[in-house]
């Protein structure tokens, strides 16, 4: 369904008289093809980094959703990204600035690995509401190829439609009771929890997982709760979807 919506949006752009340059339309058309072919958010990020839409200075791409507490939650990434643990829409952070302004925000930043990068943060919208962020990182001092404001607005909308169609509900992870303590994240999953998650994604019940891993059902239930918290979800189906789009399932299959 989301592919049809994206294509319809592109066709609408083609009919806007004088609003968007030809190269902008070609960019949006290619982006819609990537959105249609991407198997997950992580796959889309990988495709973006290696596509003709970005230049050779591009070092990473990441997609974040905005949860019910206005915090940014990772949906998928590839390459270098920015640290965002505990960051909300209201914070003085490149993501917050882009989400609040509804416009592309470009700034020099420090990547998770400590290297200097140029960050281009594009708000993803549903109607006029921000629902996520697409962040492209480039080598320090490098510039992204120019797009018109009209084209960037369409990029925000069509990628927002795609993000919304994933059905990845990041839920509402509560703030930690103690100041300065980060909420659980996918990176905090233990080897046992990853094994449980893999079997959950295969559709197995707690009883079946307990038998496979030679553990008690009580232990599996406890691990399941921790998995939900780390992924920011509330149900098994959501956990499977989020793990897929984060690329966790693909990594476990290797």
C-alpha positions as CSV (number, residue, x, y, z in Angstrom):
1,X,0.0,0.0,0.0
2,X,2.7,2.4,0.9
3,X,4.4,2.0,-2.5
4,X,1.2,3.1,-4.2
5,X,1.1,6.2,-2.0
6,X,4.7,7.0,-2.8
7,X,4.2,6.7,-6.5
8,X,1.0,8.8,-6.3
9,X,3.0,11.5,-4.5
10,X,5.7,11.5,-7.2
11,X,3.1,11.8,-9.9
12,X,1.6,14.8,-8.1
13,X,5.1,16.4,-8.0
14,X,5.4,15.9,-11.7
15,X,2.3,18.0,-12.2
16,X,3.4,20.9,-10.0
17,X,4.1,23.7,-12.6
18,X,7.5,25.2,-12.0
19,X,7.6,24.1,-8.4
20,X,10.4,21.5,-8.7
21,X,13.4,21.2,-11.1
22,X,13.8,18.2,-13.3
23,X,16.7,16.8,-11.2
24,X,14.5,17.1,-8.1
25,X,11.9,14.9,-9.8
26,X,14.5,12.4,-10.8
27,X,15.8,12.3,-7.2
28,X,12.3,11.7,-5.8
29,X,11.5,9.1,-8.5
30,X,14.7,7.2,-7.6
31,X,14.0,7.5,-3.9
32,X,10.5,6.0,-4.4
33,X,12.1,3.0,-6.2
34,X,14.4,2.5,-3.2
35,X,11.5,2.7,-0.8
36,X,9.6,0.2,-2.9
37,X,12.5,-2.3,-3.0
38,X,13.8,-2.0,0.6
39,X,13.1,-5.1,2.7
40,X,13.7,-3.2,6.0
41,X,14.7,0.2,7.4
42,X,18.3,-1.0,7.7
43,X,18.2,-2.2,4.1
44,X,16.9,1.2,3.0
45,X,19.7,3.0,4.8
46,X,22.3,0.7,3.1
47,X,20.7,1.4,-0.3
48,X,20.7,5.1,0.3
49,X,24.4,5.2,1.2
50,X,25.4,3.2,-1.9
51,X,22.9,4.8,-4.3
52,X,23.3,7.5,-6.9
53,X,21.1,9.7,-4.6
54,X,24.1,10.3,-2.3
55,X,27.7,11.2,-3.1
56,X,30.9,9.5,-2.3
57,X,31.3,11.5,0.9
58,X,28.3,9.8,2.5
59,X,29.4,7.7,5.4
60,X,26.1,6.6,6.9
61,X,22.3,6.8,7.1
62,X,19.8,6.2,9.9
63,X,16.1,6.4,10.4
64,X,14.4,7.2,13.7
65,X,10.8,7.3,14.8
66,X,9.4,9.6,17.4
67,X,7.6,7.8,20.3
68,X,4.7,9.0,22.5
69,X,7.1,10.8,24.8
70,X,8.7,12.6,21.9
71,X,11.9,10.6,22.1
72,X,13.8,9.4,19.1
73,X,13.9,5.6,18.7
74,X,16.2,3.9,16.2
75,X,14.3,2.0,13.4
76,X,17.3,1.2,11.1
77,X,20.8,2.3,10.4
78,X,23.9,1.7,8.3
79,X,27.4,3.1,8.7
80,X,28.0,6.1,10.9
81,X,25.3,7.7,13.0
82,X,24.8,10.3,15.7
83,X,24.4,9.5,19.4
84,X,20.8,10.1,20.4
85,X,20.2,8.1,23.6
86,X,17.5,9.9,25.6
87,X,17.2,12.7,23.1
88,X,13.7,14.2,22.6
89,X,12.1,16.6,20.1
90,X,12.6,19.4,22.6
91,X,16.3,19.0,23.1
92,X,19.0,21.1,21.5
93,X,20.1,18.3,19.2
94,X,20.2,18.2,15.3
95,X,17.3,15.8,15.3
96,X,15.2,18.0,17.7
97,X,16.0,21.1,15.6
98,X,14.9,19.4,12.4
99,X,11.7,18.0,13.9
100,X,10.7,21.3,15.5
101,X,11.4,23.4,12.4
102,X,10.0,20.9,9.9
103,X,13.0,21.6,7.6
104,X,16.3,20.1,6.7
105,X,18.9,20.8,9.4
106,X,22.6,20.7,8.5
107,X,25.4,20.9,11.1
108,X,28.8,19.6,12.0
109,X,28.5,16.8,14.6
110,X,30.4,14.0,16.4
111,X,29.5,10.5,15.3
112,X,29.0,7.6,17.7
113,X,32.5,6.4,16.9
114,X,34.0,9.8,17.9
115,X,34.7,10.9,14.4
116,X,33.7,14.4,13.0
117,X,30.9,14.3,10.4
118,X,28.6,16.6,8.6
119,X,25.0,15.7,9.5
120,X,22.0,16.3,7.3
121,X,18.7,15.7,9.3
122,X,15.5,15.5,7.3
123,X,12.2,15.5,9.3
124,X,9.8,12.7,8.2
125,X,6.2,13.8,8.4
126,X,2.6,12.5,8.4
127,X,0.5,15.4,7.4
128,X,2.1,18.3,9.2
129,X,3.2,16.3,12.2
130,X,6.8,15.0,12.6
131,X,6.9,11.2,13.0
132,X,10.6,10.6,12.5
133,X,14.0,11.6,11.2
134,X,16.2,10.6,8.3
135,X,19.8,11.4,9.0
136,X,22.6,11.3,6.4
137,X,26.2,11.6,7.6
138,X,29.0,12.8,5.4
139,X,32.7,13.2,5.8
140,X,33.6,16.4,7.8
141,X,33.2,19.5,5.7
142,X,31.4,17.6,2.8
143,X,28.1,18.8,1.4
144,X,25.0,17.0,0.3
145,X,23.9,17.6,-3.3
146,X,21.4,20.4,-3.4
147,X,17.7,19.9,-3.5
148,X,15.0,22.6,-3.7
149,X,12.9,23.2,-0.6
150,X,9.9,21.8,-2.5
151,X,11.7,18.6,-3.2
152,X,12.9,18.3,0.4
153,X,9.2,18.7,1.5
154,X,8.2,15.8,-0.8
155,X,11.1,13.7,0.5
156,X,9.8,14.3,4.1
157,X,6.3,13.3,3.1
158,X,6.9,10.2,1.0
159,X,9.5,8.8,3.4
160,X,7.2,9.6,6.2
161,X,4.4,7.6,4.5
162,X,6.9,4.7,4.1
163,X,7.9,4.9,7.8
164,X,4.3,5.0,8.9
165,X,3.4,2.0,6.8
166,X,6.1,-0.2,8.5
167,X,3.8,-0.6,11.5
168,X,6.8,-0.3,13.8
169,X,5.3,1.0,17.0
170,X,8.1,2.3,19.1
171,X,5.7,2.6,22.0
172,X,6.4,4.9,25.0
173,X,9.5,4.0,26.9
174,X,9.4,5.7,30.2
175,X,12.2,7.8,31.5
176,X,14.5,6.2,33.9
177,X,13.8,6.9,37.5
178,X,17.4,8.0,38.2
179,X,18.9,11.0,36.4
180,X,21.5,10.3,33.7
181,X,20.6,6.6,33.4
182,X,19.8,5.6,29.8
183,X,16.7,3.7,28.9
184,X,17.2,0.2,27.6
185,X,18.1,0.0,23.9
186,X,18.5,-2.7,21.2
187,X,22.2,-2.6,21.8
188,X,21.6,-3.8,25.4
189,X,20.2,-7.2,24.3
190,X,22.1,-10.1,25.7
191,X,23.0,-13.2,23.7
192,X,20.2,-15.2,25.4
193,X,17.7,-12.4,24.7
194,X,18.8,-12.4,21.0
195,X,18.2,-16.1,20.8
196,X,14.8,-15.7,22.4
197,X,14.0,-12.9,20.0
198,X,15.1,-15.0,17.0
199,X,12.7,-17.8,18.1
200,X,9.9,-15.4,18.7
201,X,10.3,-14.0,15.2
202,X,10.0,-17.6,13.9
203,X,6.5,-17.7,15.6
204,X,7.4,-20.0,18.5
205,X,5.6,-19.9,21.8
206,X,7.2,-19.4,25.2
207,X,6.8,-23.1,25.9
208,X,8.5,-24.0,22.6
209,X,11.3,-21.5,23.1
210,X,11.9,-22.9,26.7
211,X,12.3,-26.4,25.3
212,X,14.7,-25.2,22.5
213,X,16.9,-23.3,24.9
214,X,16.5,-25.7,27.8
215,X,15.2,-23.0,30.1
216,X,12.1,-22.6,32.2
217,X,9.0,-20.8,30.8
218,X,9.3,-18.3,33.7
219,X,12.8,-17.4,32.5
220,X,11.5,-17.0,28.9
221,X,8.7,-14.7,30.2
222,X,11.2,-12.6,32.1
223,X,13.5,-12.3,29.1
224,X,10.6,-11.4,26.8
225,X,9.7,-8.5,29.1
226,X,13.3,-7.2,28.9
227,X,13.2,-7.6,25.1
228,X,10.0,-5.5,24.9
229,X,11.6,-2.8,27.0
230,X,14.9,-2.8,24.9
231,X,12.9,-2.6,21.6
232,X,10.3,-0.1,23.0
233,X,7.4,-2.3,22.1
234,X,4.5,-4.0,23.8
235,X,3.7,-7.2,21.8
236,X,5.5,-10.1,20.1
237,X,4.4,-9.0,16.7
238,X,5.8,-5.5,17.2
239,X,9.1,-7.0,18.6
240,X,9.5,-9.1,15.4
241,X,8.8,-6.1,13.1
242,X,11.2,-3.8,15.0
243,X,13.9,-6.4,15.1
244,X,13.6,-7.0,11.4
245,X,13.8,-3.3,10.5
246,X,16.8,-2.8,12.9
247,X,18.5,-5.6,11.0
248,X,18.8,-7.8,14.1
249,X,17.0,-10.8,12.5
250,X,19.3,-10.6,9.5
251,X,22.4,-10.5,11.6
252,X,21.2,-13.5,13.7
253,X,20.6,-15.5,10.5
254,X,24.3,-15.2,9.4
